[in-house]
Amino acid sequence: MSLITKPNYDDKVSREFITNIFRELFGWILKNGKHKQIDLKLDENELVGVEVEHGHWDGDFWENDEYSLISKLGFKTVNIPLRKEKYWLDVFNGKKNPSASLNVFVRTNDDFTQFIIIRPEAIRDTEKAHRSRFKPNNNDEEEDWLSFRREDVETYNLINGKFELDK
C-alpha cells in the first residue's frame, strides 16, 4: 500500500493575515470568497478580489535562491500558478469576468514577516508576466506558472514592527 501525500493548499491562516494587514495598510475590508472562487473579496465592492498563497520560505524571498530562482528563467521571480490565471482573464469558460482588471495576488512567507503583492496591471501585461514551467517545492509534478520580476511586484517587509514597502 502506497501513501501519497498531496500538497496542503489550505491558506486559511494567510487569508486571515492578509485580511488584517490590508485593513491596516490600505483600508480594505475583506471577507472570504465563496468555495472554489477567489479567496477574499472587498466588502464594499465584491468585484475586487484577492487571491492568497502561503509560501513556505523563511526571511526575504528575494534572497532565497531555492524559491526566487525556481522558474529557471535566468532571473529571480515570484510566481503564480497558471491555474489561477482565470481570475485575470476577461473571459473564462465562455463567461465574462468583470473582476479581471481588479483582482490582486498576494504571497506570504512562512512566518508572515514578508508578503508580495502582484497587481492586475502586471499580471495582465504580457511583457511582465513571463510563462514558465517547473516543479514547485511542495509537489513532484511540473506545473505551468506566471513569473514576475522583483521590479514588477510590491514587496512588503516587517521592519521594527511595521510593514514597509521595499524600495
SULURBEL-V320743 format. One record per backbone hydrogen bond with DSSP energy under -0.5 kcal/mol. CO is the residue of the C=O (numbers start at 0). NH is the residue of the N-H. Records with the same first field share a line. If there is no record, write none. Layout:
CO = NH ; NH
This chain:
1 = 3
2 = 4
3 = 5
6 = 8
8 = 10
10 = 14
11 = 15
12 = 16
13 = 17
14 = 18
15 = 19
16 = 20
17 = 21
18 = 22
19 = 23
20 = 24
21 = 25 ; 26 ; 27
22 = 26
27 = 29
28 = 42
30 = 40
33 = 36
38 = 32
39 = 49
40 = 30
41 = 44
44 = 41 ; 47
46 = 48
47 = 41
48 = 103
49 = 39 ; 51
50 = 105
52 = 54 ; 107
56 = 109
58 = 60
59 = 62 ; 63
60 = 63
62 = 64
63 = 66 ; 67
64 = 68
66 = 69
67 = 76
68 = 71
77 = 147
79 = 145
80 = 83
81 = 84
83 = 86
84 = 87
85 = 88
89 = 96
91 = 94
94 = 91
95 = 97
96 = 99
98 = 101 ; 102
103 = 50
104 = 117
105 = 52
106 = 115
107 = 54
108 = 111
112 = 157
113 = 108
114 = 155
115 = 106
116 = 118 ; 153
117 = 104
118 = 121 ; 122
119 = 123
121 = 124
123 = 125
124 = 127 ; 128
127 = 129
129 = 146
131 = 144
133 = 135 ; 142
135 = 138
140 = 135
142 = 133
143 = 81
144 = 131
145 = 79
146 = 129
147 = 77
148 = 151
149 = 152
152 = 154
153 = 116 ; 155
154 = 165
155 = 114
156 = 158 ; 163
158 = 161
161 = 158
163 = 156
